[in-house]
């Protein structure tokens, strides 16, 4: 049982860090070019549903994983919105000039 739990937590960490790295890259590079907002909206919906589902099953590995994925998706979506707003502002400034 300990090996099974360990495998679950390890896999959870790899997944969360992998997606977190992509969100960090967007933030650090200051662009979300090529990133669809629908990716994050779908992830938000799925992660919220899976968090509740996992909680109802009392599967704590998946509760933690999906809750962290939900936070990642919310952060990623916020970054996309920020970048798109900044791009619109730049376009408006260039058009007005």
PEWO-V398585 format. One record per helix or strand of 3 or more residues. SS is the DSSP state (~ for helix, > for strand). FROM is the first residue (numbers start at 1). TO is the last residue. If there is no record, write none. Layout:
BEGIN
ss	from	to
SS	FROM	TO
SS	FROM	TO
END
This chain:
BEGIN
ss	from	to
~	2	29
~	37	57
~	60	96
END
